[in-house]
Amino acid sequence: QVQLVESGGGLVQPGGSLRLSCTASGIRFSPFVTGWYRQAPGKQRELVATITGGSTNYADSVKGRFTISRDNAKNTVYLQMNSLKPEDTAVYYCNIDKLGSQYWGQGTQVTVSS
């Protein structure tokens, strides 16, 4: 059974940093596309970043501020978020795209507010 568990969310002031983690069981992140998505209240879920092998991809809104990485030995994916803005407030979800089959975590809340 595939399970993705996110952690690391919380409340942070504008300009602050957080690191999200996503650990998988029942599936290996490598070699599949792994990503972070987010959903703000009243909005659709949107792509934040993906990683496949050594390639990464970012939404324009987070380029230069967020970094996605993967530790294959720990089967964990990370999202380092710096220079956070109030508009980054959302529930963040981890995702694996295994040849068209989608697996999601339960999400972790990130709130950026003073």
N, C-alpha and C positions, 0 to 999 in steps of 0.2 A: 504494500500500500504506500502510495506516494504521499509525503507530508512535507510541507514547507513551513518553517516557523521563523517569523520576523521578530526582531527585537531592536531596541535602541532608540525608539521614538521618545518624545517628551515635549516639554515646554522650553522654549529658548527665546532669548531676546533677539531682535533684529541685529544682524551682523555676526551672530554667534554661529556655532558649528555643532553638528551632530554626526554620528556615524551609525548607520543602520546595518544590521547583519541579517542574513537569511541562511539558515541551515537546512539542508535537505536530508530526508531519509527515504529509502525505497527507490532512489534515482540518483544518478550522478549528474552534476551540472555540466561537466564536460562530456561530450563535445557539443551539447545543444546550445541554442540561443537562450541566454538568461537575461532577464531584464527587471528593471524597477519601473513600476507605474504608480500613478497617484490619482486620487479622486477627491476633489474639494466639494463641499456641500453645494448641491444644486448644479453640479457640473458633471460632464462625462469623464470617465477614466481616461487618462492620457499617459503616453509613453514619456518616461523620464530619461532612461538610459538602458542600453543593452551591451552585452559583451559576448563575443564568440571567438574562441581561441585567443588570439592577440589583438583582435579588432574591437573597438568600442564605438558607440554611437550615442549622441546626446541630443535632447531637445534644445532648440535655440535658447529657450528661457533659462537653461541651467548651465550652458557651456561656459567653461572657465571658472565655475563655482563648485560643481559636483564632479566627483570621480567615482566610477564603478570599477571594482576589482574582484578577483576571484582567487580563492585559495583552494586548489584542487585537493590537497592533502586533507584539509579540514572539511571539504565539500561545503564550503560556505562562500557566499557572495556578499560584498560590502557595497555600501553607498556612502562615501564621505561627502558631507554637505557643508560647505563653507559660505560665509557671507549671506546667511539666510535672510530672506525677506518675508514680510507678512503674506505675500501672495504664494509662498511655498507651503503654507498651511494646508494640510490634506491628510488623508489616510494613504500610506504608502504600502504598495503590494509588491511582493516578489513573484516572479513568473518564470516558468520554463516552457519553452516551445519544443516539444519532442516530436519532431517530424509532423507537425500539425496538431498534435494533442497538447492542450493547454493545461498547465497545473498552476494553481494559485495558492499563496499563503492567506492567512486570515487578516493580514494588514496590521500596521502599527501607526498610531496617530502622531503626527508632527504638528505642533502649534508654534507659530512664530509671532510673538506679541510682547509688547513692553508692559 
